[in-house]
Amino acid sequence: IKTYGCQMNEYDSEVIAGLLQREGFTLTSEPGEADFVVVNTCYVREKVKNKVYSFLGELKKFKRKNPRLIIGVGGCLAQKEGGRIREKAPHVDIVWGAFNLHNLPEFLADFERKKMPLVKVESDGQIPEGLPVVRKSKVSAYIPVIRGCNNFCSYCMVPYVRGRERSRPVNSILQEVKQAVEQGYKEVILLGQNVNSYGKDLPLSFDFADLLEKINEIKEVKRIRFTTSHPKDLSEKLILAMSRLDKVCEHLHLPLQAGSNKVLERMRRGYTREKYLELVSKVREVVPEISLTTDIIVGFPGETEEDFEQTLKMLELVRFDGAFTFAFSPLPGTRAAKLDGQIPEVIKKKRLRRLIELQLKITEERNLYWMGKEVEVLVEGPSEKNPDELQGRTRENKIVVFPAGKNLIGEFVRVRIKKTGCWALRGEIIKC
């Protein structure tokens, strides 16, 4: 299974793995060993779309070597392009969309019976509850709480390919959380395109803060994280819940996207820079140890040098712990792709470089706070750079690398920070 895109896509791939395992399949990480290759796609930027088609091109050689190999494509790009995927990549056998991934086993059986390509993309639908999941991580469990989005930001396709917001039933979420902790997971990560909208479409009066409270009551859960929060829906009730609930981690991902009110309006974000700063002030007042991360787009249509300087100013005012930064990429089908004032690539790249340089400086300065401090780390696995060391995360979502044995993976350890930097903190265990 090759997955592109967000954590929701990662979870959908875990469901696909569960469905196929139930049919007798076992996972392999090598396309050359596979009988069935699943490509779970994203449609957030044109660059990602190109990567998907490039990978589909690579799969041709595996199909030539093994003509019985079945190739399936699902997810957001499949939802948007449907049969055009087969036009561009005729060796693809099955295409399904974002609403019917649960039907994959029957699509596969249908293909094997008829030996005819299938394109099954529904325009809407509800993914059933209780689907099997094979989780990729052995430490943290993704739990979707709401699917879809109602915001229609001018640069984004999510409402068109994922549909309108649909909250999962409370009891279904709690049941999945309980199943995860019974399997040994200590941390749950609640997912949604906008988790702050949870409950608005439910018949009962129950919102995301109430959901956090219910999950916090589950004894075996040790940590609760969530992503992503939309600033326009971040309520005071939710901020207070983050402070009051002991298992909710001190980390908030709050996409800013731009620092200019003019650009924010063109993006259709639904808040101003002043409102965003007000939210940050409230959060830091109530949760002083909070780690704030964000998303920022530079080079949005009509963005002047003055607009961009306002974004840089917001970085200096807020002082994020980290940021995911992007140069604007016009996505066909979105309002932003048709806006006047498209920015030349050379200017977008220059602005992106300046933004990244400033944020790296701020991140390094923010991380200095942790020097010499003792932190609780949930050990996730071997370090990405040195497999002889381990890495994990603090409650504030800081990556910590330290020497220790692999028997500690999945455990909580106390670590004293000895060195800081942009990307990770380094330390040593002081108590297990």
C-alpha positions as CSV (number, residue, x, y, z in Angstrom):
1,I,0.0,0.0,0.0
2,K,1.5,3.3,-1.1
3,T,-0.1,6.3,0.7
4,Y,0.1,10.0,-0.2
5,G,-1.3,12.9,1.8
6,C,-2.6,13.6,5.3
7,Q,-3.0,11.5,8.4
8,M,-6.6,10.7,7.4
9,N,-5.3,9.1,4.3
10,E,-2.8,7.1,6.5
11,Y,-5.8,5.9,8.5
12,D,-7.8,5.0,5.4
13,S,-4.8,2.9,4.3
14,E,-4.9,1.1,7.7
15,V,-8.5,0.3,7.0
16,I,-7.7,-1.0,3.5
17,A,-5.0,-3.1,5.1
18,G,-7.5,-4.5,7.6
19,L,-10.1,-5.2,4.9
20,L,-7.6,-7.1,2.7
21,Q,-6.1,-9.0,5.6
22,R,-9.6,-10.2,6.4
23,E,-9.6,-11.5,2.8
24,G,-6.4,-13.5,3.4
25,F,-3.8,-11.0,2.1
26,T,-0.6,-10.1,4.0
27,L,1.2,-6.8,3.7
28,T,4.5,-6.4,1.9
29,S,6.7,-3.3,1.5
30,E,8.0,-4.4,-1.9
31,P,5.9,-3.8,-5.0
32,G,7.8,-6.6,-6.7
33,E,6.5,-9.1,-4.2
34,A,2.9,-8.0,-4.4
35,D,-0.2,-9.6,-6.0
36,F,-2.1,-6.4,-5.4
37,V,-0.7,-2.8,-5.2
38,V,-2.9,-0.2,-3.6
39,V,-2.2,3.5,-4.3
40,N,-4.1,5.7,-1.9
41,T,-4.0,9.2,-3.3
42,C,-4.1,12.8,-2.3
43,Y,-5.2,15.9,-4.2
44,V,-3.9,18.8,-2.1
45,R,-1.4,20.1,-4.6
46,E,-0.6,19.6,-8.3
47,K,2.9,18.5,-7.2
48,V,1.5,15.5,-5.3
49,K,-0.8,14.6,-8.2
50,N,2.4,14.5,-10.4
51,K,4.1,12.2,-7.9
52,V,1.1,9.8,-8.0
53,Y,1.2,9.5,-11.7
54,S,5.0,9.1,-11.7
55,F,4.6,6.2,-9.2
56,L,1.9,4.7,-11.4
57,G,4.3,4.9,-14.3
58,E,6.9,3.0,-12.2
59,L,4.4,0.2,-11.6
60,K,4.4,-0.6,-15.3
61,K,7.6,-2.5,-15.0
62,F,6.2,-4.7,-12.2
63,K,3.2,-5.5,-14.3
64,R,5.4,-6.4,-17.2
65,K,7.3,-8.9,-15.0
66,N,4.0,-10.2,-13.4
67,P,1.0,-9.8,-15.7
68,R,-1.2,-11.1,-12.9
69,L,-0.4,-8.1,-10.7
70,I,-3.5,-6.1,-9.9
71,I,-3.1,-2.3,-9.5
72,G,-5.8,-0.3,-7.6
73,V,-6.0,3.5,-7.1
74,G,-8.2,5.1,-4.5
75,G,-8.5,8.2,-2.4
76,C,-8.9,11.9,-3.1
77,L,-7.3,12.1,-6.6
78,A,-9.3,9.0,-7.6
79,Q,-12.4,10.7,-6.4
80,K,-11.7,13.8,-8.5
81,E,-10.4,12.2,-11.7
82,G,-12.2,8.9,-11.7
83,G,-11.9,7.2,-15.1
84,R,-9.2,9.7,-16.3
85,I,-6.8,7.8,-14.1
86,R,-7.2,4.8,-16.4
87,E,-6.9,7.0,-19.5
88,K,-3.5,8.3,-18.2
89,A,-2.4,4.9,-16.8
90,P,-4.3,2.1,-18.7
91,H,-2.4,-0.6,-16.6
92,V,-4.5,0.4,-13.6
93,D,-7.2,-2.2,-12.9
94,I,-9.5,-0.8,-10.2
95,V,-10.3,2.8,-9.3
96,W,-12.5,3.8,-6.3
97,G,-13.2,7.0,-4.5
98,A,-13.1,8.5,-1.0
99,F,-16.6,7.3,-0.1
100,N,-16.5,3.6,-1.0
101,L,-13.1,2.3,0.2
102,H,-15.0,-0.2,2.3
103,N,-16.3,-1.9,-0.9
104,L,-12.7,-2.7,-2.1
105,P,-12.9,-6.5,-1.4
106,E,-16.0,-6.8,-3.5
107,F,-14.4,-4.7,-6.3
108,L,-11.4,-6.9,-6.2
109,A,-13.5,-10.1,-6.4
110,D,-15.5,-8.6,-9.3
111,F,-12.3,-7.8,-11.2
112,E,-10.8,-11.3,-10.6
113,R,-14.1,-12.8,-11.8
114,K,-14.6,-10.8,-14.9
115,K,-11.0,-9.7,-15.7
116,M,-12.4,-6.3,-16.7
117,P,-11.2,-3.0,-15.3
118,L,-13.4,-1.3,-12.8
119,V,-14.1,2.4,-12.0
120,K,-16.3,2.8,-9.0
121,V,-16.5,6.4,-7.8
122,E,-19.5,7.5,-5.7
123,S,-20.4,11.1,-5.4
124,D,-21.3,10.8,-1.7
125,G,-21.6,8.3,1.0
126,Q,-21.0,7.3,4.6
127,I,-18.2,4.9,5.5
128,P,-19.5,2.2,7.8
129,E,-18.5,1.9,11.4
130,G,-16.6,-1.1,12.7
131,L,-14.2,-1.7,9.8
132,P,-11.1,-3.7,10.6
133,V,-7.8,-1.7,11.0
134,V,-4.2,-2.8,10.7
135,R,-2.3,0.1,12.3
136,K,1.1,1.1,11.0
137,S,2.3,2.5,14.2
138,K,2.7,0.3,17.3
139,V,2.6,3.2,19.7
140,S,0.0,5.8,18.5
141,A,-3.5,5.0,17.1
142,Y,-5.2,7.3,14.5
143,I,-8.9,7.7,15.3
144,P,-11.0,9.7,12.8
145,V,-13.8,11.7,14.6
146,I,-15.1,13.7,11.6
147,R,-14.8,13.4,7.9
148,G,-15.2,16.1,5.2
149,C,-15.1,19.8,5.4
150,N,-17.6,22.7,5.1
151,N,-15.2,25.6,4.8
152,F,-14.5,25.8,1.0
153,C,-11.2,27.6,1.3
154,S,-10.5,29.0,-2.1
155,Y,-7.3,27.0,-2.7
156,C,-8.5,23.6,-1.4
157,M,-10.4,20.6,-3.0
158,V,-11.2,18.8,0.3
159,P,-14.9,19.7,0.4
160,Y,-15.3,18.5,-3.2
161,V,-13.5,15.2,-2.8
162,R,-14.2,14.4,0.8
163,G,-17.7,15.9,1.0
164,R,-19.4,17.9,3.7
165,E,-18.6,17.4,7.4
166,R,-19.9,14.2,8.9
167,S,-19.2,13.5,12.6
168,R,-18.8,9.9,13.7
169,P,-21.2,8.7,16.4
170,V,-19.7,9.3,19.9
171,N,-20.1,5.6,20.9
172,S,-18.3,4.4,17.7
173,I,-15.3,6.7,18.5
174,L,-15.2,5.6,22.1
175,Q,-15.4,1.9,21.1
176,E,-12.5,2.3,18.7
177,V,-10.4,4.2,21.3
178,K,-11.1,1.3,23.8
179,Q,-10.1,-1.3,21.2
180,A,-6.8,0.6,20.5
181,V,-5.8,0.8,24.2
182,E,-6.7,-2.9,24.7
183,Q,-4.2,-3.6,21.9
184,G,-1.6,-1.8,23.8
185,Y,-1.7,1.7,22.3
186,K,-1.0,4.4,24.9
187,E,-1.7,7.4,22.7
188,V,-4.6,8.3,20.4
189,I,-4.5,10.9,17.7
190,L,-8.0,12.2,16.8
191,L,-8.3,13.2,13.2
192,G,-10.5,15.5,11.1
193,Q,-10.1,18.0,8.4
194,N,-11.5,20.3,11.1
195,V,-11.9,18.6,14.5
196,N,-13.3,21.8,16.0
197,S,-16.5,21.3,14.0
198,Y,-17.1,17.9,15.6
199,G,-20.7,17.5,16.7
200,K,-22.3,20.3,14.8
201,D,-24.2,17.8,12.6
202,L,-25.2,15.5,15.4
203,P,-28.7,15.5,16.8
204,L,-27.5,15.8,20.4
205,S,-25.7,18.8,21.9
206,F,-22.2,17.4,22.1
207,D,-19.0,19.1,20.7
208,F,-15.3,18.3,20.4
209,A,-14.5,19.5,23.9
210,D,-17.2,17.1,25.3
211,L,-15.6,14.3,23.2
212,L,-12.2,15.0,24.6
213,E,-13.7,14.8,28.1
214,K,-15.2,11.3,27.4
215,I,-11.9,10.0,26.0
216,N,-10.0,11.5,28.9
217,E,-12.1,9.3,31.2
218,I,-10.9,6.1,29.6
219,K,-8.4,4.8,32.1
220,E,-6.0,3.1,29.8
221,V,-5.5,6.1,27.5
222,K,-2.3,7.9,28.5
223,R,-2.1,10.7,25.9
224,I,-4.6,12.4,23.6
225,R,-3.6,14.4,20.5
226,F,-5.7,15.9,17.8
227,T,-5.4,17.5,14.4
228,T,-6.3,19.7,12.6
229,S,-8.0,22.7,14.3
230,H,-9.5,25.6,12.2
231,P,-8.9,29.0,13.9
232,K,-12.4,30.2,13.2
233,D,-13.9,27.3,15.2
234,L,-11.5,27.2,18.1
235,S,-13.8,27.8,21.0
236,E,-13.0,29.0,24.5
237,K,-14.6,25.8,25.8
238,L,-12.1,23.7,23.9
239,I,-9.2,25.9,25.1
240,L,-10.3,25.4,28.7
241,A,-10.7,21.6,28.1
242,M,-7.1,21.4,26.9
243,S,-6.0,23.0,30.1
244,R,-8.3,20.9,32.4
245,L,-8.0,17.4,30.9
246,D,-4.8,15.8,32.1
247,K,-4.3,13.4,29.1
248,V,-4.7,16.1,26.4
249,C,-1.2,17.0,25.2
250,E,0.1,20.5,25.3
251,H,0.3,20.9,21.5
252,L,-2.0,22.7,19.1
253,H,-1.7,22.7,15.3
254,L,-3.4,25.9,14.2
255,P,-3.0,26.7,10.5
256,L,-2.5,30.4,9.9
257,Q,-1.9,30.2,6.1
258,A,-1.2,33.9,5.7
259,G,-0.5,37.0,7.8
260,S,-2.3,39.5,5.6
261,N,-6.0,40.2,6.1
262,K,-6.3,40.8,2.4
263,V,-4.8,37.4,1.5
264,L,-6.8,35.7,4.3
265,E,-10.0,37.1,2.8
266,R,-9.0,35.9,-0.7
267,M,-8.3,32.5,0.8
268,R,-11.8,32.5,2.4
269,R,-10.4,31.5,5.8
270,G,-13.0,33.2,7.9
271,Y,-10.7,35.0,10.4
272,T,-8.4,38.0,10.5
273,R,-4.8,38.3,11.8
274,E,-6.1,40.1,14.8
275,K,-8.5,37.3,15.6
276,Y,-5.7,34.8,15.2
277,L,-3.5,36.7,17.6
278,E,-6.3,36.9,20.1
279,L,-6.7,33.1,20.0
280,V,-3.0,32.6,20.5
281,S,-3.0,34.9,23.5
282,K,-6.0,33.0,25.0
283,V,-4.4,29.6,24.4
284,R,-1.0,30.7,25.9
285,E,-2.7,32.3,28.9
286,V,-4.7,29.1,29.7
287,V,-2.1,26.5,28.6
288,P,1.3,28.2,29.3
289,E,3.4,25.2,28.2
290,I,1.5,24.9,24.8
291,S,3.6,24.1,21.7
292,L,2.1,25.8,18.6
293,T,2.6,24.7,15.1
294,T,1.1,25.9,11.9
295,D,0.7,25.8,8.1
296,I,1.6,28.7,5.9
297,I,1.2,29.3,2.1
298,V,3.3,31.9,0.4
299,G,2.8,33.4,-3.1
300,F,-1.0,33.2,-3.0
301,P,-2.6,35.1,-6.0
302,G,-2.4,38.9,-5.3
303,E,0.1,38.6,-2.5
304,T,2.2,41.8,-2.5
305,E,5.6,42.2,-0.9
306,E,3.9,44.1,1.9
307,D,1.4,41.2,2.4
308,F,4.3,38.7,2.6
309,E,6.1,41.0,5.1
310,Q,2.9,40.8,7.2
311,T,3.2,37.0,7.2
312,L,6.8,37.3,8.4
313,K,5.7,39.7,11.1
314,M,3.1,37.1,12.3
315,L,5.9,34.5,12.6
316,E,7.8,37.0,14.9
317,L,4.7,37.9,16.9
318,V,3.4,34.3,17.4
319,R,6.8,32.5,17.5
320,F,5.6,29.1,16.4
321,D,7.4,26.0,17.5
322,G,7.3,24.7,13.9
323,A,5.6,25.3,10.6
324,F,4.7,23.4,7.5
325,T,5.4,25.8,4.7
326,F,4.4,25.8,1.0
327,A,4.6,27.8,-2.1
328,F,1.1,28.3,-3.6
329,S,0.3,25.7,-6.2
330,P,-2.8,26.4,-8.4
331,L,-5.1,23.4,-8.2
332,P,-7.5,23.0,-11.1
333,G,-11.1,23.2,-10.0
334,T,-10.4,25.6,-7.1
335,R,-11.4,29.3,-7.0
336,A,-7.8,30.3,-6.3
337,A,-6.5,28.8,-9.6
338,K,-8.7,31.3,-11.5
339,L,-7.8,34.4,-9.4
340,D,-6.0,37.2,-11.0
341,G,-2.5,38.2,-9.7
342,Q,-0.8,34.8,-10.0
343,I,2.7,35.1,-8.6
344,P,5.7,34.1,-10.7
345,E,7.5,30.9,-9.5
346,V,10.8,32.7,-9.0
347,I,9.1,35.1,-6.5
348,K,7.3,32.3,-4.7
349,K,10.5,30.3,-4.2
350,K,12.3,33.4,-2.9
351,R,9.6,34.1,-0.4
352,L,9.4,30.5,0.7
353,R,13.2,30.5,1.3
354,R,12.9,33.6,3.5
355,L,10.0,32.2,5.4
356,I,11.7,28.9,6.1
357,E,14.9,30.7,7.2
358,L,13.0,32.8,9.7
359,Q,11.0,29.9,11.1
360,L,14.0,27.7,11.5
361,K,15.7,30.5,13.5
362,I,12.5,30.9,15.7
363,T,12.2,27.1,16.2
364,E,15.9,26.9,17.3
365,E,15.3,29.7,19.8
366,R,12.1,28.1,21.1
367,N,13.8,24.8,21.6
368,L,16.5,26.4,23.7
369,Y,13.9,26.6,26.5
370,W,14.2,22.8,26.9
371,M,17.9,22.7,27.5
372,G,18.6,20.9,30.8
373,K,14.9,20.1,31.4
374,E,13.5,16.7,32.4
375,V,10.7,15.6,30.0
376,E,8.4,12.6,29.6
377,V,9.0,10.9,26.3
378,L,6.8,8.2,24.6
379,V,9.3,6.1,22.7
380,E,8.2,5.6,19.1
381,G,11.1,3.6,17.7
382,P,14.6,3.7,16.3
383,S,16.0,7.2,15.4
384,E,15.5,8.0,11.7
385,K,19.2,9.1,11.5
386,N,20.8,6.5,13.8
387,P,19.1,3.1,14.2
388,D,21.3,2.4,17.3
389,E,19.4,5.2,19.1
390,L,15.7,5.7,20.0
391,Q,13.4,8.6,19.4
392,G,10.1,9.6,20.8
393,R,7.9,12.7,21.5
394,T,7.2,14.9,24.5
395,R,3.7,15.9,25.3
396,E,4.5,19.1,23.5
397,N,5.2,17.1,20.3
398,K,9.0,17.7,20.5
399,I,11.1,14.9,19.0
400,V,13.7,13.6,21.4
401,V,16.6,11.4,20.4
402,F,18.6,9.4,23.0
403,P,20.7,6.2,23.4
404,A,18.7,3.3,24.8
405,G,17.7,-0.3,24.0
406,K,14.8,-1.2,21.7
407,N,13.0,-2.9,24.6
408,L,11.8,0.6,25.5
409,I,9.8,1.1,22.3
410,G,6.2,1.9,23.3
411,E,7.2,2.9,26.9
412,F,7.3,6.2,28.7
413,V,10.7,7.3,29.8
414,R,12.1,10.3,31.6
415,V,14.8,12.1,29.6
416,R,17.0,15.1,30.5
417,I,17.7,17.3,27.5
418,K,21.4,17.8,26.8
419,K,21.3,19.4,23.3
420,T,18.8,21.4,21.3
421,G,18.5,22.2,17.6
422,C,15.9,22.9,14.9
423,W,14.7,19.4,14.2
424,A,15.1,17.5,17.4
425,L,16.2,17.6,21.0
426,R,18.9,15.2,22.3
427,G,19.0,13.8,25.8
428,E,19.7,10.9,28.1
429,I,17.4,8.7,30.2
430,I,17.3,9.5,33.8
431,K,14.5,7.2,35.0
432,C,12.4,4.5,33.3
